[in-house]
């Protein structure tokens, strides 16, 4: 969503009571934005929880004058937002989000692989538990995924579906 203020467009992402705001010049634009939020708070009763609020500078150097602009926590390495670790650079998104998810998926499937679940049941486990986790990151993160990620994920899922045994149907037949 775009918000116009002072003749400029500001990017904003809204989800329930969470707001993610992208501004280009924090020293110039952060004070008026905070004033606007404070005025809105007077009428609505809402206010900023500074203990949970974070600022992460992207492509700019953090200066001491920036830190005095507001009571937000300033994080240069990234922050957590709606279950996703946001990093200052796009390269960090894969490392901080997809690799830990892949490890969690492998561990999860490893604990379930020894259970007596039918082939259809194993497919449902993938459809209802693994795929939504992957789809959430696919939809939310604009980053390049190497082929090795998909090969590793496919290998883990295939091992789980066939219970660590040789597949009874060739993969090309399933396609």
LUMVEX-611763 format. One record per residue (C-alpha): residue number from 1; x, y, z. Coordinates in steps of 0.2 Angstrom, whole numbers, plus 5000, padded with zeros to 4 digits. Example, Ala and Ser with C-alpha at 12.3 -4.5 7.8 and 13.67 -1.06 7.14 Angstrom:
! LUMVEX-611763
resi; x; y; z
1; 5062; 4978; 5039 $
2; 5068; 4995; 5036 $
This chain:
! LUMVEX-611763
resi; x; y; z
1; 5000; 5000; 5000 $
2; 5006; 5017; 4996 $
3; 5003; 5032; 5007 $
4; 5006; 5050; 5001 $
5; 5013; 5063; 5012 $
6; 5022; 5079; 5008 $
7; 5021; 5075; 4989 $
8; 5031; 5059; 4992 $
9; 5025; 5040; 4991 $
10; 5029; 5030; 5006 $
11; 5027; 5011; 5006 $
12; 5017; 5003; 5020 $
13; 5012; 4985; 5024 $
14; 4998; 4982; 5036 $
15; 4992; 4966; 5044 $
16; 4980; 4967; 5058 $
17; 4989; 4978; 5071 $
18; 5006; 4976; 5064 $
19; 5013; 4990; 5052 $
20; 5029; 4989; 5042 $
21; 5034; 5006; 5035 $
22; 5047; 5009; 5022 $
23; 5054; 5027; 5022 $
24; 5069; 5034; 5012 $
25; 5076; 5047; 5024 $
26; 5072; 5043; 5042 $
27; 5080; 5059; 5049 $
28; 5068; 5070; 5038 $
29; 5052; 5059; 5038 $
30; 5052; 5050; 5054 $
31; 5047; 5064; 5065 $
32; 5032; 5070; 5055 $
33; 5026; 5052; 5054 $
34; 5027; 5050; 5073 $
35; 5018; 5066; 5075 $
36; 5004; 5060; 5063 $
37; 5003; 5043; 5073 $
38; 5002; 5052; 5089 $
39; 4988; 5063; 5083 $
40; 4979; 5048; 5077 $
41; 4982; 5040; 5094 $
42; 4973; 5055; 5103 $
43; 4957; 5051; 5094 $
44; 4957; 5032; 5092 $
45; 4966; 5028; 5109 $
46; 4979; 5018; 5100 $
47; 4998; 5021; 5103 $
48; 5014; 5014; 5098 $
49; 5022; 5001; 5109 $
50; 5040; 5006; 5109 $
51; 5046; 4990; 5117 $
52; 5040; 4980; 5102 $
53; 5044; 4993; 5089 $
54; 5060; 4991; 5078 $
55; 5069; 5001; 5065 $
56; 5081; 4993; 5053 $
57; 5091; 5004; 5041 $
58; 5092; 4998; 5024 $
59; 5106; 5004; 5012 $
60; 5110; 5018; 5024 $
61; 5123; 5020; 5038 $
62; 5116; 5022; 5055 $
63; 5121; 5038; 5063 $
64; 5120; 5043; 5081 $
65; 5108; 5057; 5077 $
66; 5096; 5044; 5069 $
67; 5095; 5035; 5086 $
68; 5089; 5050; 5095 $
69; 5074; 5053; 5083 $
70; 5063; 5040; 5092 $
71; 5062; 5027; 5106 $
72; 5062; 5013; 5094 $
73; 5075; 4999; 5095 $
74; 5088; 5001; 5081 $
75; 5093; 4984; 5073 $
76; 5106; 4984; 5060 $
77; 5106; 4965; 5057 $
78; 5087; 4963; 5054 $
79; 5071; 4959; 5064 $
80; 5057; 4947; 5066 $
81; 5040; 4952; 5057 $
82; 5026; 4940; 5056 $
83; 5037; 4925; 5058 $
84; 5049; 4930; 5045 $
85; 5067; 4937; 5049 $
86; 5069; 4952; 5039 $
87; 5087; 4956; 5034 $
88; 5094; 4973; 5027 $
89; 5100; 4964; 5012 $
90; 5091; 4951; 5000 $
91; 5105; 4938; 5001 $
92; 5102; 4936; 5020 $
93; 5083; 4932; 5018 $
94; 5087; 4914; 5011 $
95; 5100; 4911; 5025 $
96; 5090; 4917; 5039 $
97; 5073; 4910; 5034 $
98; 5074; 4895; 5021 $
99; 5089; 4886; 5028 $
100; 5081; 4885; 5046 $
101; 5065; 4880; 5039 $
102; 5073; 4866; 5029 $
103; 5081; 4860; 5045 $
104; 5065; 4860; 5054 $
105; 5056; 4851; 5040 $
106; 5070; 4838; 5040 $
107; 5068; 4835; 5059 $
108; 5050; 4835; 5058 $
109; 5049; 4822; 5045 $
110; 5063; 4812; 5054 $
111; 5052; 4810; 5069 $
112; 5036; 4805; 5059 $
113; 5045; 4793; 5047 $
114; 5045; 4778; 5059 $
115; 5026; 4780; 5063 $
116; 5014; 4767; 5055 $
117; 5006; 4780; 5043 $
118; 4999; 4774; 5026 $
119; 5005; 4781; 5009 $
120; 4990; 4793; 5008 $
121; 4992; 4798; 5026 $
122; 5010; 4803; 5023 $
123; 5005; 4813; 5008 $
124; 4992; 4822; 5019 $
125; 5006; 4826; 5031 $
126; 5016; 4834; 5017 $
127; 5000; 4843; 5010 $
128; 4994; 4850; 5027 $
129; 5010; 4853; 5037 $
130; 5025; 4855; 5026 $
131; 5018; 4864; 5010 $
132; 5009; 4878; 5020 $
133; 5026; 4882; 5028 $
134; 5035; 4883; 5012 $
135; 5021; 4892; 5003 $
136; 5021; 4906; 5016 $
137; 5039; 4910; 5013 $
138; 5037; 4908; 4994 $
139; 5024; 4922; 4995 $
140; 5032; 4933; 5008 $
141; 5050; 4934; 5003 $
142; 5057; 4941; 4987 $
143; 5073; 4931; 4986 $
144; 5082; 4919; 4974 $
145; 5081; 4901; 4978 $
146; 5095; 4889; 4972 $
147; 5091; 4873; 4964 $
148; 5099; 4864; 4978 $
149; 5086; 4870; 4990 $
150; 5072; 4862; 4980 $
151; 5083; 4846; 4977 $
152; 5086; 4844; 4996 $
153; 5067; 4848; 5000 $
154; 5061; 4835; 4987 $
155; 5074; 4822; 4993 $
156; 5067; 4824; 5011 $
157; 5049; 4823; 5006 $
158; 5052; 4808; 4995 $
159; 5061; 4799; 5009 $
160; 5047; 4802; 5020 $
161; 5033; 4797; 5008 $
162; 5041; 4781; 5005 $
163; 5046; 4777; 5023 $
164; 5065; 4777; 5019 $
165; 5062; 4763; 5006 $
166; 5065; 4762; 4988 $
167; 5050; 4771; 4979 $
168; 5037; 4759; 4972 $
169; 5033; 4771; 4958 $
170; 5045; 4781; 4947 $
171; 5045; 4799; 4950 $
172; 5043; 4803; 4931 $
173; 5027; 4792; 4931 $
174; 5019; 4803; 4945 $
175; 5022; 4818; 4935 $
